[in-house]
């Protein structure tokens, strides 16, 4: 850009990085000339020899990455460093480049299988000398970028690498105020968790780590305890904090330590003029600490300030977020307390939306989603978009939600959360595994530690892609923080192969790998046994699931799953489907996705009563809805009811259900094949 007289940008630095990477891979520079003018002309006009041509042992993907860095047109180059990082991480996961540099006295430099003779290297150095004056002109930007890259790679913080686990110790409270014994640590822990560099161990993960390392989950975490938690690979490092009185307010000091290193690897200091400014000071300190370990400035800038200035509200909110994932009622109680302390706390409204949604409380969920969006008017666009998506989600505006998520993915292609959400929507709501797969794959490539690996494997298994699941298992074996990831892929590969016994065995290992006791794991073990025809074992597990649901106040979907499984097993045993329990009926009335599953169960067993009741509940819940997805789910249930009524000989009800089915689909989608069948059945029944 500078050689052409154009403005330089961060993409010019990425070009410079490509120059360095090219020379590291090949031992020579991509652009050379016998004079300054020729070198400039080479930079502007010539395409470098592909790196893979000069070094045949480098991966083709690395050659592609280098080539993209060195594109002449900035529009064809990487737009952001994060995109380059994502490609390099993916390359690191999928292959070992095999490129090794070895130097011994009196020999050349060996790069892969090639050796550069010292005399040849001397000639290259002489050639470089002929264009050294360029450093004072157009080439200065490149050299500065090279120097910046060298500094970055050799910066003092070598003790931590992206993805390292860290734990936050209890702050040393020197204020004399007991309310600051735990609140600053809990709030800071939550704020630091926004880091894309550090993986903060908190909530249930921290409790388990404490139980494993200490046999104790109650004592305060000081430096000694933090080091014990890190010992043996529990964590890579820990944060020590202190809050002291410094008139007119407070000072907060933080240090980040790597186990086994003397002194901190990063420090941060912040001040708060009053109690109301402590949360803001903690947020600033978290940003400074992230900057100290080398996290991307863009990632730090995207972590918007907390939506409340109340430390009390923030502590309650952080505690709610760390609550057990299956205990949404406990979480919701805490969130209501946080909102009571600060009625303008947008983050708490968003979390309450999800909690109400998981509890099947859709009217409440919609209220809180609208409030979360309203209170987000002054927040960054990315946050507002996601809250608009959530507001559509709780109204079952699935198709509009999908379109908005596609737009979000184009704006924020490196957000694994958006990719995962869109993948889930295609897979679970729209029943399109093929459409879900690329988004779930993108989420995995962006952040393999946080992606829902079950969803990704589920999308592949539905398409019979056994080899892809097995490849994913090999790729994810070294991702130790994805608990039991290899077993997850083994489970889904067996399911995709229709290997019932292997699926059962993998589901049992899955429990061991993921610590056991989790309702989701119990559900998978139940499903595996249903699939394998081991009905007695499945019945016992379904009963155990219902007992655990009652004990833990789990989400309605868990009640519905185990209740319906138990009913289906009863039908398999004696040919009669018992009525679902009132608890299961209530749970099933809370979600259109459950309505769909009950419809499929009714189609299999020709049961009518429960489906009719659940549909009536749903129709009342969605009264006045204009959602196309809502209407589709209702009419799928009506079609199932029509078939069941006809099978039972109830002609009047069958005719009524077929009529509603035909009326809806004639106006909505007259080309679906089910409409032809329904018209034929209606005609046969005299309708």
Residue pairs with C-beta under 8 A, 6 or more apart in sequence:
1 7
1 8
1 9
1 12
1 15
1 74
2 8
2 12
2 138
2 140
2 141
3 40
3 43
3 44
3 138
4 44
8 141
9 74
10 80
10 81
11 74
11 77
11 78
11 79
12 74
12 141
12 145
13 81
13 145
13 148
14 69
14 77
14 78
14 81
14 84
15 69
15 70
15 71
15 77
15 142
15 145
16 141
16 142
16 145
16 146
16 149
17 69
17 84
17 145
17 149
18 30
18 66
18 68
18 69
18 70
19 29
19 30
19 31
19 69
19 70
19 142
19 146
20 146
20 149
21 65
21 66
21 69
22 29
22 30
22 48
22 51
22 66
22 70
23 29
23 30
25 51
25 54
25 55
25 58
25 62
25 66
25 99
25 111
26 51
26 54
26 55
26 111
27 54
27 55
27 109
27 111
27 114
27 116
28 54
28 124
29 124
29 128
30 48
30 49
30 70
31 39
31 42
31 43
31 46
31 48
32 39
32 42
32 127
33 39
33 40
33 41
33 42
33 131
34 127
34 130
35 130
35 131
36 131
36 133
36 134
36 137
39 131
39 134
39 139
40 134
40 138
44 72
48 70
50 63
50 67
51 58
51 62
51 63
51 66
51 67
52 58
52 60
52 62
52 63
55 99
55 111
55 112
55 114
56 112
57 97
57 98
57 99
57 112
57 113
58 97
58 98
58 99
58 112
59 91
59 95
59 97
61 87
61 90
61 91
61 94
61 95
62 91
62 97
65 84
65 87
65 88
65 91
68 76
68 77
68 78
69 77
69 78
69 84
70 77
71 77
78 84
80 298
80 414
81 296
81 298
82 296
82 298
82 299
82 414
83 413
83 414
85 296
86 414
86 445
86 446
89 445
90 445
91 97
93 448
93 475
94 475
98 112
99 111
99 112
100 110
100 111
100 112
101 109
101 110
101 111
102 109
102 110
103 109
103 110
107 115
107 118
108 115
108 116
108 117
108 118
108 120
108 121
109 115
109 116
109 121
131 139
135 143
152 294
155 294
156 265
157 265
157 266
157 292
157 293
157 294
159 236
159 237
159 258
159 261
159 265
160 166
160 197
160 198
160 236
160 237
160 256
160 258
160 265
160 293
162 196
162 197
163 197
163 199
163 449
163 481
164 198
164 199
164 235
164 236
164 237
165 199
165 200
165 201
165 234
165 235
165 236
165 237
165 481
166 192
166 198
166 199
166 200
166 201
166 235
166 236
166 237
166 238
166 239
166 256
167 200
167 201
167 202
167 206
167 209
167 221
167 226
167 229
167 230
167 235
167 238
167 239
168 185
168 188
168 189
168 192
168 200
168 202
168 221
168 238
168 239
168 241
169 185
169 221
169 222
169 223
169 225
169 226
169 238
169 239
169 240
169 241
170 181
170 182
170 185
170 220
170 221
170 222
170 241
171 180
171 184
171 185
171 188
171 241
171 242
171 243
172 240
172 241
172 242
172 243
173 180
173 181
173 184
173 243
174 242
174 243
174 244
174 245
175 243
175 244
175 245
175 250
176 245
179 312
180 243
182 315
183 311
183 312
183 314
183 315
184 241
184 243
184 252
184 278
184 282
184 311
185 241
186 315
186 318
186 319
187 279
187 282
187 306
187 311
187 314
187 315
187 318
188 239
188 241
188 254
188 282
188 285
188 286
189 200
189 202
189 318
190 202
190 314
190 317
190 318
190 321
191 282
191 283
191 286
191 303
191 306
192 198
192 200
192 239
192 286
192 289
192 290
193 200
193 202
194 286
194 303
195 286
195 290
195 295
195 299
195 303
196 295
196 296
196 299
197 290
197 293
197 294
197 295
197 296
197 299
198 290
198 293
198 295
199 449
199 481
201 209
201 235
202 322
203 321
203 322
203 323
204 322
204 324
204 325
207 217
208 515
209 229
209 234
209 235
210 216
210 217
210 229
211 217
212 234
213 228
213 229
213 231
213 232
213 234
214 225
214 228
214 229
219 225
221 229
223 238
223 240
226 238
226 240
226 257
227 238
227 259
229 235
229 238
230 236
230 237
230 238
230 259
231 259
235 259
236 258
236 259
237 256
237 257
237 258
237 259
237 265
238 256
238 257
238 259
239 254
239 255
239 256
239 257
239 289
240 254
240 255
240 257
241 252
241 253
241 254
242 252
242 253
242 254
243 250
243 251
243 252
243 278
244 250
244 251
244 253
245 251
246 271
248 273
248 274
249 271
249 272
249 273
249 274
249 275
249 277
250 271
250 272
250 278
250 281
251 269
251 270
251 271
251 272
252 269
252 270
252 271
252 272
252 278
252 281
252 282
252 285
253 267
253 268
253 269
254 267
254 268
254 269
254 285
254 289
255 264
255 266
255 267
256 264
256 265
256 266
256 267
256 289
256 292
256 293
257 263
257 264
257 265
258 265
265 292
265 293
266 289
266 292
266 293
267 289
267 292
268 285
268 286
268 288
268 289
268 292
269 285
269 288
270 281
270 282
270 284
270 285
270 288
271 281
272 278
272 280
272 281
275 311
276 309
276 310
277 309
278 311
279 306
279 308
279 309
279 310
279 311
279 314
280 305
280 306
280 309
283 303
283 305
283 306
286 303
287 300
287 303
290 299
290 300
291 297
291 300
302 380
302 382
304 379
304 380
304 383
306 314
306 347
307 344
307 345
307 346
307 347
307 348
307 375
307 379
308 314
308 317
308 338
308 342
308 344
308 345
308 347
308 348
309 342
310 341
310 342
310 345
312 341
313 338
313 339
313 341
313 342
313 345
313 348
314 338
316 334
316 335
316 337
316 338
316 341
317 334
317 335
317 338
317 345
317 347
317 348
317 351
319 334
320 331
320 332
320 334
320 335
320 338
320 348
320 351
321 331
321 351
323 330
323 331
323 334
324 330
324 552
326 518
326 519
326 552
326 554
326 555
326 558
327 552
327 553
327 554
328 355
328 358
328 359
328 553
328 555
329 359
329 553
330 553
331 351
331 355
332 352
332 355
332 356
332 359
335 348
335 351
335 352
335 355
336 352
338 345
338 348
339 345
339 348
339 349
339 352
342 348
344 375
345 375
346 371
346 372
346 375
346 376
346 379
346 387
347 372
349 368
349 369
349 371
349 372
349 375
350 368
350 369
350 372
350 387
350 390
352 368
353 365
353 368
353 369
353 372
353 390
353 394
354 365
354 390
356 362
356 364
356 365
356 368
357 365
357 393
357 394
358 555
358 556
358 557
359 555
359 556
359 590
360 555
360 556
360 557
360 586
360 587
360 589
360 590
360 591
361 590
362 394
362 590
362 621
363 621
365 394
366 391
366 394
366 395
369 387
369 390
369 391
369 393
369 394
370 391
372 387
372 390
372 391
373 384
373 387
373 388
373 390
373 391
376 383
376 384
376 387
377 384
381 411
382 408
382 411
382 412
382 415
385 404
385 407
385 408
385 411
386 408
386 417
386 418
388 404
389 401
389 404
389 405
389 408
389 421
392 398
392 400
392 401
392 404
393 401
395 625
395 627
396 592
396 622
396 625
396 627
396 629
396 630
397 627
397 629
398 425
398 429
398 430
398 627
398 628
398 629
399 628
399 629
401 425
402 422
402 425
402 426
402 430
405 418
405 421
405 422
405 425
406 422
408 415
408 418
408 422
409 415
409 418
409 419
409 422
409 439
409 442
412 418
413 442
414 446
415 446
416 442
416 443
416 446
416 447
416 450
416 451
417 443
419 439
419 440
419 442
419 443
419 446
420 439
420 440
420 443
420 451
420 452
420 455
422 436
422 439
423 436
423 437
423 439
423 440
423 443
423 455
423 456
423 459
424 436
424 452
424 455
425 436
426 432
426 433
426 435
426 436
426 439
427 433
427 436
427 440
427 455
427 458
427 459
427 462
428 593
429 593
429 629
433 458
433 459
433 460
433 462
433 463
434 459
434 463
436 455
436 459
437 456
437 459
437 460
437 463
440 451
440 452
440 455
440 456
440 459
441 456
443 451
443 452
443 456
444 451
444 453
444 456
444 472
448 475
448 476
448 479
448 482
449 479
449 481
449 482
453 472
453 476
453 482
453 485
453 488
453 489
454 488
454 492
456 472
457 469
457 472
457 488
457 489
457 491
457 492
457 493
458 492
460 468
460 469
460 472
460 492
460 496
461 469
461 492
461 493
461 495
461 496
464 496
465 496
466 493
466 496
466 497
469 489
469 492
469 493
469 496
470 489
470 493
472 489
473 485
473 486
473 488
473 489
473 490
473 493
476 482
476 485
476 486
476 489
477 485
477 486
479 485
482 488
483 513
483 514
483 515
484 509
484 510
484 512
484 513
484 514
486 513
487 506
487 509
487 510
487 513
487 514
488 510
490 502
490 506
490 509
491 503
491 506
491 507
491 510
491 524
491 528
494 502
494 503
494 505
494 506
495 503
495 531
500 528
500 531
500 532
500 533
501 532
503 528
503 531
503 532
504 525
504 528
504 529
504 532
504 534
506 528
507 521
507 524
507 525
507 527
507 528
508 525
510 521
510 524
510 525
511 518
511 521
511 522
511 525
514 521
519 545
519 548
519 549
519 552
519 554
519 558
522 541
522 544
522 545
522 548
523 545
523 558
523 561
523 562
525 541
526 538
526 541
526 542
526 545
526 562
526 565
529 535
529 537
529 538
529 541
530 538
530 565
530 568
530 569
535 569
535 572
535 573
538 565
538 569
539 566
539 569
542 562
542 565
542 566
542 569
543 562
543 566
545 558
545 561
545 562
545 565
546 559
546 562
546 563
546 566
548 554
549 558
549 559
549 562
556 586
556 587
556 588
556 590
556 591
556 594
557 587
557 591
557 593
557 594
559 583
559 584
559 587
560 584
560 587
560 588
560 591
560 594
560 597
560 598
563 580
563 581
563 583
563 584
563 587
564 580
564 584
564 588
564 597
564 598
564 601
567 577
567 578
567 579
567 580
567 584
567 601
568 577
568 601
568 604
568 605
570 576
570 577
570 578
571 577
571 578
571 605
571 607
577 605
577 607
579 609
579 610
580 588
580 610
585 610
585 613
585 614
585 617
587 594
588 594
588 595
588 598
588 610
588 614
588 617
589 614
589 617
589 618
589 621
592 618
592 622
592 629
592 630
592 633
594 614
595 614
595 615
595 618
595 633
595 637
596 633
596 636
596 637
598 610
598 611
598 614
598 637
599 611
599 636
599 637
599 640
600 640
601 607
602 608
602 610
602 611
602 640
602 641
602 644
603 640
603 643
603 644
606 644
606 647
606 648
607 644
608 641
608 644
608 645
608 648
611 637
611 640
611 641
611 644
612 641
614 637
615 634
615 637
615 638
615 641
618 633
618 634
618 637
619 634
622 630
622 634
625 631
628 668
631 664
631 668
632 668
634 664
635 660
635 661
635 664
635 665
638 657
638 660
638 661
638 664
639 657
639 658
639 661
639 674
639 678
641 653
641 657
642 654
642 657
642 658
642 661
642 678
642 681
643 654
643 681
645 651
645 653
645 654
645 657
646 654
646 681
646 685
651 685
651 686
654 681
654 685
655 682
655 685
655 686
655 687
658 678
658 681
658 682
658 685
658 687
659 682
659 687
661 675
661 678
662 675
662 678
662 679
662 682
665 672
665 674
665 675
665 678
666 675
669 675
